[in-house]
Amino acid sequence: MKKIKLENLVTKTLGKEVFYYRKIDSTQKEIWRRIVNEKIQNGTMIIADIQTAGIGTHGRTWYTSQKGNIAFSICIFPNCKPENLKNITKAIAEILVDIFKDFYKIDIKIKSPNDLIINRKKVGGILTETRLNGENVKDLVIGIGINITKKDFEEEIKDTATSIYKEFKIKVDNERIITEFCNRFEKFLFRENIGKEIG
């Protein structure tokens, strides 16, 4: 594990603390471990090359067994009502779709609420988890996985998954995508009054 700095970051909080792991069980689990131990700052991000037990939605596995793909989790302490977050997964998906369209002219579809799709195959997914304190959301942890360079898919998903490289044969700057996500997502949080505790 090492601490890294995202270049071209213009946020007040999101992505200011980033910890990179070459290999970890799950970025999502690591965020929650740090929250439970109260050893984490608002906006902290965990990035990994390889996850041995990545978490998808509905208890499924998210496979990050090869380098070069995007796998990260980020924590936010929003201190807001749960209803303020009802559309947050959709908003995250839309931000990611716009980034890939703006940077690489790639058209990614959204399968509501949390799947990113190319040619009817899943290229990415979003996992949002929360913890309440009374009636307010105290902790929000967002996990994002996107298949960028993956060529060989596990038996369970080989017919339903794809990657950016497999579909378009282009190289993607993963750090640029992650940085831009932080920049745009923090703006969204402020706009929706979710970010009042950010910064």
Protein Blocks (a to p, Z undefined) as FASTA:
>chain_A
ZZdddehiabfkgopaccddfbdfblklmmmmmmmnopacehiacddfbdcbbcceehia
cddfbghiacddddddfkpafklmmmmmmmmmmmmmmmmmmmnopacddddfkbcceehi
afbdcddddddehjbcfbdcddddddfklmbdcfklmmmgccfklmnopacdfklmmmmm
mmmmmmmmmmnopmmmgZZ
